[in-house]
Amino acid sequence: QTHFLSHSLQAKMSRPVQARRLEGKDKNIWVEFAKLAATYSKVNLGQGFPDFPAPDFLTEAFSRALSGGNHMLHQYTCAFGHPPLVKVLAQFFGKLLGRDLDPMTNVMVTVGAFQALFCCFQALVDEGDEVILIEPFFDCYEPMVKMAGGTPVFVPLRPNPPKDGKLMSSADWQLDPAELASKFNERTKAIVLNSPNNPLGKVFSRGELGLIAELCVKHDVLCISDEVYEWLVYDGKQHIRIATLQGMWDRTLTIGSAGKTFSATGWKVGWAVGPDRLLQHLRTVHQNSVYLCATIAQEAMAQGFQRELMLYGKPESYFVQLPKELQKKRDWLVQSLDSVGMKPIIPEGTYFLVADISQFKSDVPDVPNSDEPYDSRFAKWMVKNKGLAAIPLSAFYSKAHKNNYTNFIRFCFAKEEATLKAANDILQKWKEEKNSS
């Protein structure tokens, strides 16, 4: 009998347990590079989070919510968003989108923008549906499309370097209109737009958005618009919301992040805004997965947005102050990288800039016939040997196109001055070593 039990246990344990939809999705660049950064880095400009504090008004609101007299803030709130938060989000985004929004049907609060994206794909994408992704793209889009049973279709932003020897800008990376149009067909269910774009920092122009909108209307395609960096635009650029373009409100889900908006990425409060005909399906996914988000974090964020609604467009608004601060940090890192010969692509928005590492390639030997893109090997070598963490640009491309742009790495400049100075010290020392060898 013992022999029989042991045999049946072994047989039971050898059966495959993994769902097919997870196949090939176990590797994750952030897990891998966070581990490398924790082990080796002196300076981490890899992952996109600030190392400076969230604003006082926000942390004070959190403290008040935590220690105030309302003990119900420690309990469940409404599944699709804490009433004070959805109410102020409806007012705020109603103003930005130029329409009356219903807090109960046009807004849904999620566990960060990440969960809002997951809900979009799970709710709207079926087996056989095609979803257009603009490369380079934030890396979770592709596995999320595939886990929903969809087929990702890729269209690249192509660099068009300036002829006068100036530094390239993220605006120099553009869609080819004919190539984009060729990706739309009767199987196309949605296109994912990310503006400002992570990793390039590209802010899509009105003309580019108009082209996407025209194709969406013509082919009856949905738009999932990831706008988490909406306030982080520089040099007087304007962030245009695609949902405001003709014919787009009814087919667009706009995704936002309180983490990026208020420099509190660990609070994990995000949202989706859109027509009820789309959001009702996201609510079904949400109620059958996380159900609801942390009440106290939502309460504090509601107070943060109430403040910003009152100060909208005024100099003391955090949404006015933060991009000014970050533009200075961007310019400092641009100058630092340029001075050592790592050519930065000047971003129009976001926390990030991408730099060309061509002049440093001699430091990191090539490995013939390697499956790993060069920039990935370079970034790993850099963190292990120089103590500086960054992310390879190939992480933001599909497998078929990973080797197309392997001379670039992405840095995050949403950091304290001391962190950026420490990064500069590493780069300058590295340049001196190169020159003396």
C-alpha positions as CSV (number, residue, x, y, z in Angstrom):
1,Q,0.0,0.0,0.0
2,T,2.9,2.4,0.8
3,H,4.4,1.6,-2.6
4,F,1.0,2.4,-4.3
5,L,0.7,5.7,-2.4
6,S,4.2,6.8,-3.3
7,H,3.7,5.9,-6.9
8,S,0.3,7.7,-7.2
9,L,1.9,10.8,-5.5
10,Q,4.7,10.9,-8.0
11,A,2.3,10.5,-10.9
12,K,0.2,13.3,-9.6
13,M,3.1,15.7,-9.2
14,S,4.6,15.1,-12.6
15,R,1.4,16.5,-14.3
16,P,1.9,19.9,-15.9
17,V,0.5,22.6,-13.7
18,Q,1.1,25.8,-15.7
19,A,-1.7,27.3,-17.8
20,R,-0.8,27.6,-21.5
21,R,-1.5,31.3,-21.5
22,L,1.6,31.8,-19.2
23,E,4.0,30.0,-21.5
24,G,7.0,32.1,-22.4
25,K,6.0,34.9,-20.1
26,D,7.9,34.0,-16.9
27,K,11.0,36.2,-17.6
28,N,10.6,39.9,-16.7
29,I,13.2,42.6,-17.3
30,W,12.2,44.5,-14.1
31,V,12.6,41.5,-11.8
32,E,16.0,40.7,-13.4
33,F,17.4,44.3,-13.4
34,A,16.0,45.2,-9.9
35,K,18.0,42.2,-8.6
36,L,21.1,43.3,-10.4
37,A,20.7,46.8,-9.2
38,A,20.2,45.7,-5.6
39,T,23.3,43.5,-5.8
40,Y,25.8,45.7,-7.7
41,S,24.6,49.3,-8.2
42,K,26.0,52.3,-6.4
43,V,23.6,54.5,-8.5
44,N,20.3,53.2,-9.8
45,L,18.9,55.1,-12.8
46,G,17.1,51.9,-14.0
47,Q,13.5,51.6,-12.7
48,G,11.2,54.5,-13.1
49,F,10.5,55.8,-9.6
50,P,11.6,59.0,-7.9
51,D,14.0,58.8,-5.0
52,F,12.8,62.3,-3.8
53,P,9.8,62.6,-1.5
54,A,6.1,62.8,-2.5
55,P,4.7,66.3,-1.8
56,D,4.0,67.3,1.8
57,F,0.3,68.0,1.1
58,L,-0.2,64.4,-0.1
59,T,1.7,62.7,2.8
60,E,-0.1,65.0,5.3
61,A,-3.5,64.0,3.7
62,F,-2.5,60.3,4.1
63,S,-1.5,60.9,7.8
64,R,-4.8,62.6,8.5
65,A,-6.8,59.8,6.8
66,L,-4.8,57.2,8.9
67,S,-5.1,58.9,12.3
68,G,-8.3,60.9,11.9
69,G,-11.6,60.1,13.4
70,N,-13.2,58.4,10.4
71,H,-12.6,54.7,11.2
72,M,-14.5,53.7,8.1
73,L,-11.4,54.6,6.0
74,H,-9.9,51.4,7.4
75,Q,-12.8,49.4,5.8
76,Y,-13.8,48.5,2.2
77,T,-15.0,51.3,0.0
78,C,-16.9,51.2,-3.3
79,A,-15.5,48.5,-5.6
80,F,-14.9,50.8,-8.6
81,G,-13.5,53.7,-6.7
82,H,-13.7,55.6,-3.4
83,P,-16.6,58.1,-3.8
84,P,-14.5,61.3,-3.0
85,L,-11.8,60.2,-5.5
86,V,-14.1,59.2,-8.4
87,K,-16.0,62.4,-7.9
88,V,-12.9,64.7,-8.1
89,L,-11.5,62.6,-11.0
90,A,-14.7,63.1,-12.9
91,Q,-14.6,66.9,-12.3
92,F,-10.9,67.1,-13.2
93,F,-10.9,65.0,-16.3
94,G,-14.3,66.4,-17.4
95,K,-12.5,69.8,-17.5
96,L,-9.5,68.4,-19.4
97,L,-11.7,66.4,-21.9
98,G,-14.3,69.0,-22.3
99,R,-17.3,66.9,-21.3
100,D,-19.5,66.0,-18.3
101,L,-18.3,62.8,-16.7
102,D,-20.4,60.6,-14.4
103,P,-18.1,59.5,-11.5
104,M,-20.0,56.2,-11.2
105,T,-19.9,55.2,-14.9
106,N,-17.1,57.1,-16.6
107,V,-14.3,56.5,-14.1
108,M,-12.8,53.4,-12.5
109,V,-10.0,53.3,-9.9
110,T,-7.5,50.5,-10.2
111,V,-4.4,49.2,-8.5
112,G,-2.1,51.5,-10.4
113,A,-2.2,52.0,-14.2
114,F,-0.8,48.5,-14.6
115,Q,-4.1,46.9,-13.4
116,A,-6.1,49.4,-15.6
117,L,-4.1,48.1,-18.6
118,F,-4.7,44.5,-17.6
119,C,-8.5,45.1,-17.2
120,C,-8.5,46.7,-20.7
121,F,-7.0,43.7,-22.4
122,Q,-8.9,41.1,-20.5
123,A,-12.2,42.9,-21.0
124,L,-11.9,43.9,-24.6
125,V,-9.6,41.5,-26.4
126,D,-10.7,38.1,-27.7
127,E,-9.0,35.1,-29.2
128,G,-7.9,36.1,-32.7
129,D,-8.2,39.8,-32.1
130,E,-5.2,41.9,-33.3
131,V,-3.8,44.7,-31.1
132,I,-1.4,47.3,-32.6
133,L,1.6,48.2,-30.4
134,I,3.9,51.0,-31.3
135,E,7.6,50.1,-30.8
136,P,9.3,50.8,-28.5
137,F,6.5,50.1,-26.0
138,F,6.2,49.6,-22.3
139,D,7.1,45.9,-22.0
140,C,3.9,44.6,-20.3
141,Y,1.7,45.4,-23.3
142,E,2.8,42.4,-25.3
143,P,2.3,39.7,-22.6
144,M,-1.0,41.2,-21.5
145,V,-2.3,41.1,-25.1
146,K,-1.2,37.5,-25.5
147,M,-2.7,36.4,-22.1
148,A,-6.0,37.7,-23.3
149,G,-5.7,35.5,-26.4
150,G,-4.9,38.4,-28.7
151,T,-2.2,38.8,-31.3
152,P,0.1,41.8,-31.0
153,V,1.0,43.6,-34.3
154,F,4.0,45.8,-34.2
155,V,4.6,49.1,-35.9
156,P,7.9,51.0,-35.2
157,L,8.8,54.6,-34.5
158,R,11.7,55.2,-36.8
159,P,14.6,57.5,-35.9
160,N,15.3,60.4,-38.4
161,P,18.5,62.0,-37.0
162,P,19.0,65.8,-37.5
163,K,21.5,66.5,-40.3
164,D,23.2,69.4,-38.5
165,G,25.0,67.3,-35.9
166,K,22.6,68.4,-33.1
167,L,21.5,65.9,-30.5
168,M,18.5,63.8,-31.5
169,S,15.1,64.6,-29.9
170,S,12.4,62.1,-29.1
171,A,10.3,64.0,-31.7
172,D,12.8,62.7,-34.4
173,W,11.3,59.2,-33.8
174,Q,8.2,59.0,-36.0
175,L,5.6,56.7,-37.4
176,D,5.5,56.1,-41.2
177,P,1.8,56.9,-42.0
178,A,1.6,54.3,-44.8
179,E,3.2,51.6,-42.6
180,L,0.8,52.4,-39.7
181,A,-2.2,52.3,-42.1
182,S,-1.1,48.9,-43.4
183,K,-1.4,47.3,-39.9
184,F,-5.2,48.0,-39.7
185,N,-7.6,45.4,-41.0
186,E,-10.9,43.7,-40.1
187,R,-9.2,41.7,-37.2
188,T,-7.8,44.8,-35.6
189,K,-9.6,45.3,-32.2
190,A,-7.4,48.0,-30.6
191,I,-4.3,50.2,-30.8
192,V,-2.3,51.0,-27.7
193,L,-1.1,54.6,-27.6
194,N,1.5,55.7,-25.0
195,S,2.0,59.5,-25.0
196,P,4.3,60.7,-23.5
197,N,6.0,57.5,-24.5
198,N,8.1,55.3,-22.2
199,P,11.0,54.7,-23.0
200,L,11.7,57.5,-25.5
201,G,9.9,60.4,-23.9
202,K,8.2,61.1,-27.2
203,V,5.1,63.4,-26.9
204,F,2.9,62.6,-29.9
205,S,1.9,65.7,-31.9
206,R,-1.6,66.7,-32.9
207,G,-0.9,65.6,-36.4
208,E,0.3,62.1,-35.3
209,L,-2.6,61.7,-33.0
210,G,-5.0,62.8,-35.8
211,L,-3.6,60.1,-38.1
212,I,-4.2,57.4,-35.4
213,A,-7.7,58.8,-34.7
214,E,-8.6,58.8,-38.4
215,L,-7.5,55.1,-38.7
216,C,-9.4,54.1,-35.6
217,V,-12.6,55.7,-36.8
218,K,-12.2,54.3,-40.3
219,H,-11.7,50.7,-39.1
220,D,-13.9,50.9,-36.0
221,V,-10.9,50.2,-33.7
222,L,-10.6,50.9,-30.0
223,C,-7.8,53.0,-28.5
224,I,-6.2,52.2,-25.2
225,S,-4.4,55.4,-24.3
226,D,-1.7,55.1,-21.6
227,E,-1.2,58.7,-20.4
228,V,0.5,58.1,-17.1
229,Y,3.1,60.8,-17.8
230,E,0.5,63.4,-18.9
231,W,1.8,66.2,-16.6
232,L,5.5,65.5,-17.3
233,V,6.1,67.4,-20.6
234,Y,8.9,69.8,-21.2
235,D,10.1,72.7,-23.3
236,G,6.6,74.2,-23.5
237,K,5.2,71.1,-25.3
238,Q,1.5,70.3,-24.9
239,H,0.1,66.9,-24.0
240,I,-2.9,66.3,-26.2
241,R,-5.5,63.7,-25.1
242,I,-6.6,61.6,-28.0
243,A,-10.1,61.2,-26.5
244,T,-10.7,64.8,-27.3
245,L,-10.2,64.3,-31.1
246,Q,-13.2,63.9,-33.3
247,G,-14.9,60.4,-33.1
248,M,-12.5,59.2,-30.3
249,W,-14.3,59.7,-27.0
250,D,-16.6,56.8,-27.7
251,R,-13.8,54.4,-28.5
252,T,-11.0,55.5,-26.1
253,L,-10.0,54.4,-22.6
254,T,-7.6,56.9,-21.0
255,I,-5.4,55.4,-18.3
256,G,-3.7,57.5,-15.6
257,S,-1.5,57.0,-12.6
258,A,-1.5,58.8,-9.3
259,G,1.9,57.3,-8.7
260,K,3.4,59.2,-11.6
261,T,1.2,62.3,-11.1
262,F,2.1,62.8,-7.4
263,S,5.5,61.1,-7.3
264,A,4.2,58.3,-5.1
265,T,4.6,55.1,-7.2
266,G,4.3,52.7,-4.2
267,W,0.7,53.8,-3.5
268,K,-0.5,52.0,-6.6
269,V,-3.5,54.1,-7.4
270,G,-4.5,54.4,-11.0
271,W,-7.6,54.9,-13.1
272,A,-9.4,54.4,-16.4
273,V,-11.6,57.1,-17.8
274,G,-14.0,56.5,-20.8
275,P,-17.5,55.8,-22.0
276,D,-19.7,53.5,-19.9
277,R,-20.1,51.1,-22.9
278,L,-16.4,50.3,-22.5
279,L,-15.9,50.7,-18.8
280,Q,-18.8,48.4,-17.9
281,H,-16.6,45.5,-19.2
282,L,-13.6,46.6,-17.3
283,R,-15.7,46.7,-14.1
284,T,-16.5,43.0,-14.7
285,V,-12.8,42.1,-14.8
286,H,-12.0,44.3,-11.8
287,Q,-14.8,42.9,-9.6
288,N,-13.6,39.4,-10.3
289,S,-9.9,40.0,-9.7
290,V,-8.8,42.7,-7.2
291,Y,-12.4,43.8,-6.3
292,L,-11.2,47.2,-4.9
293,C,-8.2,49.3,-4.0
294,A,-6.8,50.5,-0.7
295,T,-9.3,53.0,0.8
296,I,-6.8,55.2,2.7
297,A,-4.6,55.7,-0.4
298,Q,-7.7,56.7,-2.4
299,E,-8.8,59.1,0.3
300,A,-5.4,60.9,0.3
301,M,-5.3,61.0,-3.5
302,A,-8.8,62.5,-3.6
303,Q,-7.5,65.4,-1.4
304,G,-4.5,65.8,-3.6
305,F,-6.7,66.1,-6.7
306,Q,-9.0,68.6,-4.9
307,R,-6.0,70.8,-4.2
308,E,-4.9,70.6,-7.8
309,L,-8.4,71.3,-9.2
310,M,-8.4,74.5,-7.1
311,L,-4.9,75.5,-8.2
312,Y,-5.3,74.3,-11.9
313,G,-2.9,76.2,-14.1
314,K,-1.5,78.4,-11.3
315,P,2.2,78.6,-10.6
316,E,1.8,76.9,-7.1
317,S,0.1,73.8,-8.7
318,Y,2.2,70.6,-8.2
319,F,1.3,69.8,-11.8
320,V,3.1,73.0,-12.9
321,Q,6.0,72.7,-10.5
322,L,6.9,69.1,-11.0
323,P,7.7,69.3,-14.8
324,K,9.8,72.4,-14.2
325,E,11.9,70.5,-11.6
326,L,12.2,67.4,-13.8
327,Q,13.2,69.5,-16.8
328,K,16.2,70.8,-14.9
329,K,17.1,67.2,-13.9
330,R,16.7,66.1,-17.5
331,D,18.9,68.9,-18.8
332,W,21.6,68.1,-16.2
333,L,21.7,64.4,-17.2
334,V,21.7,65.3,-20.9
335,Q,24.7,67.5,-20.3
336,S,26.4,64.8,-18.2
337,L,25.9,62.0,-20.7
338,D,26.8,64.2,-23.7
339,S,30.1,65.3,-22.0
340,V,31.3,61.7,-21.9
341,G,30.1,60.7,-25.4
342,M,27.0,58.8,-24.5
343,K,24.7,60.6,-26.9
344,P,21.3,61.3,-25.3
345,I,18.0,61.5,-27.2
346,I,16.4,64.6,-25.6
347,P,13.0,63.5,-24.3
348,E,10.0,65.8,-24.6
349,G,8.3,64.2,-21.6
350,T,8.4,61.4,-18.9
351,Y,11.0,60.4,-16.4
352,F,13.3,58.9,-19.0
353,L,15.9,59.5,-21.6
354,V,17.5,57.1,-24.0
355,A,21.3,57.4,-24.8
356,D,23.4,56.0,-27.6
357,I,26.2,53.8,-26.2
358,S,28.1,53.3,-29.5
359,Q,31.3,55.1,-28.3
360,F,31.5,52.9,-25.2
361,K,31.0,49.6,-27.0
362,S,34.8,48.9,-27.1
363,D,34.6,48.4,-23.3
364,V,32.2,45.5,-23.5
365,P,33.2,42.7,-25.7
366,D,30.8,41.4,-28.3
367,V,29.8,37.7,-28.0
368,P,29.3,36.1,-31.4
369,N,26.1,34.1,-32.0
370,S,24.6,35.3,-28.7
371,D,20.8,35.3,-28.4
372,E,21.0,38.2,-26.0
373,P,20.9,41.7,-27.5
374,Y,24.1,43.7,-27.2
375,D,22.5,46.5,-25.1
376,S,21.3,44.0,-22.6
377,R,24.8,42.6,-22.1
378,F,26.2,46.2,-22.0
379,A,23.7,47.2,-19.2
380,K,24.5,44.1,-17.2
381,W,28.3,44.7,-17.6
382,M,27.8,48.4,-16.6
383,V,26.0,47.7,-13.4
384,K,28.4,44.9,-12.4
385,N,31.6,46.8,-13.3
386,K,30.7,50.5,-12.9
387,G,27.9,50.3,-10.4
388,L,25.5,52.3,-12.6
389,A,22.1,50.7,-13.4
390,A,20.1,51.5,-16.5
391,I,17.7,49.5,-18.7
392,P,18.5,48.2,-22.3
393,L,16.2,49.7,-25.0
394,S,15.7,46.2,-26.5
395,A,13.6,45.4,-23.5
396,F,10.9,47.6,-25.1
397,Y,10.8,45.7,-28.4
398,S,9.1,42.5,-29.5
399,K,11.3,39.4,-29.9
400,A,11.5,39.7,-33.7
401,H,12.8,43.3,-33.5
402,K,15.0,43.2,-30.3
403,N,18.2,43.3,-32.3
404,N,17.1,46.3,-34.4
405,Y,18.1,49.0,-31.9
406,T,20.8,47.6,-29.6
407,N,23.1,50.6,-29.2
408,F,20.8,52.4,-26.7
409,I,20.0,52.2,-23.0
410,R,17.4,54.0,-20.9
411,F,18.1,56.2,-17.9
412,C,15.6,57.5,-15.3
413,F,16.3,61.2,-14.3
414,A,13.5,61.5,-11.7
415,K,16.1,61.4,-9.0
416,E,17.6,63.6,-6.2
417,E,20.4,65.9,-7.3
418,A,22.9,63.8,-5.2
419,T,21.9,60.7,-7.2
420,L,22.4,62.4,-10.5
421,K,25.7,63.8,-9.3
422,A,26.9,60.3,-8.2
423,A,25.9,59.0,-11.7
424,N,27.9,61.8,-13.3
425,D,31.0,61.0,-11.2
426,I,30.9,57.4,-12.4
427,L,30.6,58.5,-16.0
428,Q,33.4,61.0,-15.8
429,K,35.7,58.5,-14.1
430,W,34.8,56.0,-16.8
431,K,35.6,58.5,-19.5
432,E,39.0,59.3,-17.9
433,E,39.9,55.6,-17.8
434,K,39.0,55.2,-21.4
435,N,41.1,58.1,-22.4
436,S,44.1,57.0,-20.5
437,S,44.0,53.4,-21.7
